[in-house]
Amino acid sequence: MSFYVFSLPKDLLDTLTLRTLVGAPPRAPSPTPIPKPSIPSAPSGSKSCNICLGASFADVDDQRLHFRSDWHRYNVKLRLRGEDVVNEARFASLVEGLDDSLSGSASSSEEESDDSPDAVRALLAKSNNPLRPESPTSYGPRQPRTALTWFHSPPSTQIAVYNAIFPRNVPEIEHLSSLRDMQRGGPYGRRWTLLMVAGGHFAGLIVQVHQPDEEDITEPTVGKKKKKQRPKPEVHIIKHKTFHRYTTRRKQGGSQSVNDNAKGNAKSAGAQLRRYGEQALRDDIRNLMTEWAEDIAECDLIFIRASVSNKRIFYDYDEASFTKDDTRLRTFPFPTRRPTQSELTRCLNELTHVKISHLTEEALHAQDEAYLASLPKPKVVPVPPPPPVSALKQIAPRLSKEEEARREKWERLIDMATKGRMDAFQDLWQREGATLGGINARVPERDVTLLQLAAQAGQEDITQLFLEEYRADPTIPLADGVREYDHGEPDTPDAAPIPAASCRVAYDLAKTRGVRNVFRRCAAAHPDWWDWLGSGHVPSVLSQEMEQEQDERKKVKRKGLKDKIRERQSKQEDTPVPVIQPEPQMVTRAEVRDPVDGPRRLGGAAGGQDGTAGLNAEMRAKVERERRARAAEARLKALGP
């Protein structure tokens, strides 16, 4: 036995309750949204904004300025997030509620346009929290969304109705009241539209699923019996249409347009026919929708079964019967077959007839407990600790034009000092040195001096220029946390050990002997300028006399080495070379008896080396065995009887 959803028995309808899981009360309805101030509609025309409703402009310049305003950008972001736009007065009040740091009120008039995106971004971030829905964990285990809503009638009757036939703005807890309202047809009844298109087949149907409510009016008859009226059918088909076009290859599937987009336009005759069929199918459907426009406008629900591309046939054109955002649009909540008239009839019966089951309270309770036990337990998502303040990415402050110019001058000086461009450095320092704070000033963002950079880069001339002409301070320590820029390893094994970062100076950063000698020479020439041997970490001074003595010692050492080499060569020339006499070779009897000039036999003594030339190892071994055998025979013959 099956019940029609629009004519349920009254005794069954009065005892129905919403079917929910054990211990899971129905979800509370969402709070009624607060009505927002109405926004006047924008006048149609090219000089108006479709996003910011109510905004119209006198000329194109005003329209362009509006598109660059914060109000328009904020409304565009709201529209992309699916939220309602705000009017200009509401936006102004939102901006006033922001902090000064976010609104940019403290910035200068020249920088207001650069700081305005911060205000829009802050408003969007601020609007995230109030619009976030409450957590559903307070209602117990969350029920999975299904296509059916079940109702229970004691003691053992359950019926199910498809959710698609309920209004969208009605929460699930109010489906029972909506089901009771469906039993009344109203003054015009209830109409549905069912549309299907797939594989070149189209089927459409407009049906009256519920007759209008009418009072029984009987006319008095004289002398005639009252004729019994025939009951009106529950379902009345108003209009229907089916047709087919050749749009897909046999046993291949997929439309020709999809194949063209994936592989390029095919040039076969069949491809041309399928393209024509797609265009003809589109035109036929749209012409039919135009004819049915008045009937579709009176329908309560519109069910469509079509692919994403085919759905555009119905509403992606001017004067369409309905739009993409129409609240009446539904999809079939069950699988469907080829679009035909019989398939539409089957789908209509499936939607309008309830599902019935008969389970007792105990069986329902056991079923619910088994279902809840089968649900996977929710995983505990570990909440990561908030990152420390030091680890947060610091936003670089905006620099003024003067600060930008000052940074550029420092970058040029650093490049000249580390690459040894002394003439260019002198010209630039003569002009800008006084404004940068002197030679001992620390480089911004690096916290080092130019002397430390030059010493670390191994530039001897630049280091000598800083120490002698500019009198740079070699005792300034390297700041904590400053990394040492790598310019190679020390070139001498006698380099002083590098102290800790908190007490290193320019001399400690020098990795070549030439740069260290520059510090030592300056310490010898100007000992009263700085504390060279103490705070400057210079191990010893290097005067001109000391360098001359070192040069003399090197010359003497080189001269002694040259004398030793000459003496060794002269001794080798005076010593006579001994003549090595060749040792007499032992001649065997066989070799004496064998004639030298005679014929050479294979493996013979005279041609032993020549006879085995070019032979492999196996052949040479064979020749050697034969030679030894002949030598043994010769010795035996020599002994005689």
DOVEXDREN-864641 format. One record per residue (C-alpha): z, y, x; residue in three letters. Coordinates in steps of 0.5 Angstrom, whole numbers, plus 500, padded with zeros to 3 digits. Each point is the difference from the previous one (the first is absolute). Last residue first. Layout:
<sites>
ZYXALA
...
</sites>
This chain:
<sites>
451410755PRO
499507500GLY
505506499LEU
494505499ALA
497496494LYS
507501497LEU
500507501ARG
493501498ALA
502496493GLU
506505499ALA
496506501ALA
495497495ARG
505499495ALA
503507501ARG
493503499ARG
499496494GLU
507502497ARG
499508501GLU
493499497VAL
503498494LYS
506505500ALA
494505500ARG
496497494MET
507501496GLU
501507502ALA
493503499ASN
495500505LEU
497507502GLY
501499507ALA
502493502THR
495498505GLY
500507503ASP
508499502GLN
499493502GLY
493501503GLY
502498507ALA
505495498ALA
496496495GLY
502500493GLY
492499498LEU
497499506ARG
497505505ARG
494498504PRO
501502507GLY
501506503ASP
507499501VAL
500493501PRO
506496498ASP
503496506ARG
505506502VAL
502501492GLU
502493499ALA
504500506ARG
504505498THR
500507503VAL
507504500MET
498507500GLN
503505506PRO
504506497GLU
496506500PRO
503505505GLN
504506497ILE
499507504VAL
506504500PRO
499507498VAL
502505506PRO
506505498THR
498507502ASP
496502493GLU
506497496GLN
505504504LYS
496506499SER
500499492GLN
508500500ARG
501506504GLU
495504496ARG
504497493ILE
506502503LYS
498507502ASP
498501493LYS
506498497LEU
504505505GLY
495506498LYS
502498493ARG
507500501LYS
500507504VAL
495503495LYS
505498494LYS
506502504ARG
497507501GLU
498501493ASP
507498498GLN
503506505GLU
495504497GLN
502499493GLU
507501502MET
498507504GLU
497502493GLN
506499496SER
502494495LEU
506500497VAL
504494498SER
502496494PRO
498505494VAL
504499494HIS
499507498GLY
507500497SER
503499507GLY
495500506LEU
495505497TRP
506505497ASP
495506499TRP
497506504TRP
504500506ASP
497494503PRO
493503500HIS
495498505ALA
504493501ALA
501499493ALA
492502499CYS
498495505ARG
505494497ARG
497502493PHE
493499502VAL
502494504ASN
502497493ARG
493502497VAL
496496506GLY
504494500ARG
498498493THR
504499494LYS
503506498ALA
505500494LEU
506500504ASP
498506504TYR
500504493ALA
507498498VAL
503494497ARG
507501498CYS
500498492SER
495495501ALA
504496505ALA
498500508PRO
493497502ILE
501497507PRO
497504506ALA
493498502ALA
501496507ASP
495495497PRO
494505500THR
495501494ASP
504500495PRO
498497493GLU
494503496GLY
500507496HIS
504498494ASP
503505496TYR
508500500GLU
503500493ARG
504506498VAL
507497496GLY
505504505ASP
497506503ALA
497500507LEU
505504505PRO
498507502ILE
501500508THR
493501502PRO
500507498ASP
493503500ALA
499506505ARG
493502498TYR
497501507GLU
504494504GLU
502495495LEU
495500494PHE
494501505LEU
503494504GLN
500496494THR
493502498ILE
497498507ASP
504494500GLU
498497493GLN
503493500GLY
500500492ALA
508499500GLN
500506505ALA
496505495ALA
503498494LEU
507501503GLN
498507503LEU
497502493LEU
507499497THR
502494495VAL
502500492ASP
494497498ARG
499503493GLU
500507503PRO
499501507VAL
507502504ARG
500507503ALA
501500507ASN
493503502ILE
502506495GLY
501501493GLY
493499497LEU
499507499THR
501502508ALA
495494502GLY
494502495GLU
495504504ARG
502498507GLN
502493498TRP
492500497LEU
497502507ASP
505496504GLN
499494496PHE
492501501ALA
501500507ASP
504494501MET
497495496ARG
504494502GLY
499495494LYS
507500498THR
501508501ALA
494502496MET
501495494ASP
507502500ILE
498508500LEU
495498494ARG
505497496GLU
505506501TRP
494505498LYS
499496494GLU
507499498ARG
501508500ARG
493501496ALA
503495494GLU
507504501GLU
496506499GLU
496498494LYS
506497496SER
502493501LEU
502495494ARG
505496501PRO
499493502ALA
503495495ILE
505495503GLN
499493499LYS
506497498LEU
503496505ALA
506505502SER
502500493VAL
501493500PRO
496495495PRO
503498494PRO
502493499PRO
495495498PRO
502498493VAL
499492500PRO
496498494VAL
504494496VAL
495496497LYS
501499493PRO
501492498LYS
494497498PRO
499498492LEU
501493499SER
507501498ALA
498505495LEU
495496497TYR
505494499ALA
505504497GLU
495503495ASP
497493498GLN
508498499ALA
501505495HIS
494499497LEU
501493499ALA
507502497GLU
498505495GLU
495495497THR
492500502LEU
494501495HIS
494503503SER
495505497ILE
495504503LYS
497506496VAL
493501497HIS
497507501THR
498500507LEU
498493500GLU
496500494ASN
496506503LEU
499497506CYS
497494497ARG
495505495THR
498503507LEU
498494503GLU
496498494SER
496506500GLN
499499507THR
502503507PRO
501494505ARG
507497500ARG
507504500THR
506499504PRO
506503496PHE
503507500PRO
494503498PHE
500507502THR
502506496ARG
498507499LEU
503504495ARG
504505504THR
493503502ASP
500502508ASP
493497501LYS
497504495THR
498498493PHE
493501496SER
497503506ALA
496506498GLU
499501508ASP
500494504TYR
505495504ASP
503498494TYR
497493497PHE
495498506ILE
506502505ARG
503494498LYS
494496503ASN
502502507SER
507498499VAL
499493497SER
500500492ALA
504497495ARG
502506495ILE
505500494PHE
500507496ILE
506501496LEU
502504494ASP
493501498CYS
498506496GLU
496503506ALA
496494501ILE
497500493ASP
498507501GLU
497499507ALA
496493497TRP
493503501GLU
502503507THR
503494502MET
494496498LEU
496505504ASN
504499506ARG
500493500ILE
492500500ASP
499505505ASP
505496505ARG
496493498LEU
494504501ALA
502502507GLN
503494502GLU
493496498GLY
496505504TYR
504498506ARG
499493498ARG
493500499LEU
499504507GLN
504495504ALA
496494496GLY
493504503ALA
503500507SER
502506504LYS
507499501ALA
504506501ASN
506499506GLY
504495501LYS
507502497ALA
498506495ASN
494496498ASP
504494499ASN
505504495VAL
494503497SER
496494498GLN
506497497SER
504494502GLY
499493499GLY
496495503GLN
498494496LYS
495504496ARG
499507503ARG
504506497THR
497506495THR
496497495TYR
502503494ARG
504498494HIS
502502493PHE
506500495THR
502504494LYS
505501495HIS
502504495LYS
506500494ILE
503494501ILE
505499495HIS
507496501VAL
505498495GLU
495499495PRO
502504493LYS
503495495PRO
495499494ARG
503504494GLN
502496493LYS
496502494LYS
504502495LYS
498497493LYS
496505495LYS
502502494GLY
501507502VAL
500501508THR
505505503PRO
498502507GLU
504497506THR
503504506ILE
503496505ASP
502505506GLU
496500506GLU
503499507ASP
494500505PRO
497493502GLN
502498507HIS
496497505VAL
493504499GLN
495498505VAL
495503504ILE
497495505LEU
496501506GLY
496494504ALA
496501507PHE
497495505HIS
497503506GLY
505496504GLY
506503497ALA
501505494VAL
506499495MET
502505495LEU
505499494LEU
502506496THR
506500495TRP
501503493ARG
507501496ARG
500502493GLY
498507498TYR
506502495PRO
505496504GLY
500492502GLY
507499500ARG
502493503GLN
499503507MET
506505499ASP
504493500ARG
497498507LEU
501507502SER
508500498SER
500493504LEU
496503506HIS
506505501GLU
504497506ILE
493499503GLU
499508501PRO
495503496VAL
495505503ASN
495495501ARG
499498493PRO
501493498PHE
493495499ILE
500499508ALA
507497500ASN
497494497TYR
505497495VAL
504494500ALA
504496495ILE
507496500GLN
503496495THR
506495501SER
506503496PRO
499506500PRO
494504501SER
498502507HIS
495505502PHE
496499507TRP
495505503THR
494498503LEU
496502506ALA
506499505THR
504505504ARG
505496505PRO
507501497GLN
504504505ARG
507496501PRO
506504498GLY
499507497TYR
503504505SER
495498505THR
495504497PRO
501506505SER
499507496GLU
493503501PRO
498505505ARG
498507497LEU
506503502PRO
500498507ASN
492501502ASN
500507497SER
504503507LYS
494497504ALA
495503496LEU
503507500LEU
501499508ALA
493498501ARG
498506496VAL
505505504ALA
498497506ASP
492501499PRO
502508499SER
502501507ASP
493501503ASP
498505495SER
507504500GLU
499500508GLU
497508500GLU
505502495SER
506498505SER
504494498SER
507500497ALA
498498493SER
496494503GLY
502496494SER
503494504LEU
505504504SER
502505495ASP
502494495ASP
496499494LEU
502502493GLY
495506500GLU
494495501VAL
502497494LEU
500506496SER
494502502ALA
497493498PHE
502501493ARG
497507499ALA
494497503GLU
499495495ASN
502493502VAL
496493501VAL
502494496ASP
501494505GLU
495494502GLY
501501507ARG
493502501LEU
501506495ARG
507502503LEU
496501507LYS
495504497VAL
505504496ASN
504502507TYR
493501503ARG
498505494HIS
507504500TRP
500500508ASP
494504500SER
493499503ARG
497498493PHE
502506497HIS
497504506LEU
493497498ARG
501501493GLN
501508501ASP
494500505ASP
496497494VAL
501505495ASP
504502494ALA
505494501PHE
503495495SER
506496501ALA
503497493GLY
500493503LEU
501499507CYS
496494502ILE
494502496ASN
500507503CYS
495505497SER
494504502LYS
495495498SER
501500493GLY
505497495SER
506504498PRO
506497503ALA
505497495SER
507503500PRO
506497503ILE
505497495SER
507501503PRO
502493501LYS
504495495PRO
505496504ILE
498493500PRO
504495495THR
504495504PRO
497494502SER
502494495PRO
505496502ALA
498493503ARG
502494495PRO
506497502PRO
500494505ALA
506496500GLY
495494497VAL
493502500LEU
497504495THR
497499493ARG
500506495LEU
503499493THR
496497494LEU
504499494THR
497505495ASP
493498503LEU
501493498LEU
502502493ASP
495505499LYS
494495502PRO
495503505LEU
494503498SER
498505506PHE
501494505VAL
497495496TYR
504494500PHE
498493503SER
502493497MET
</sites>
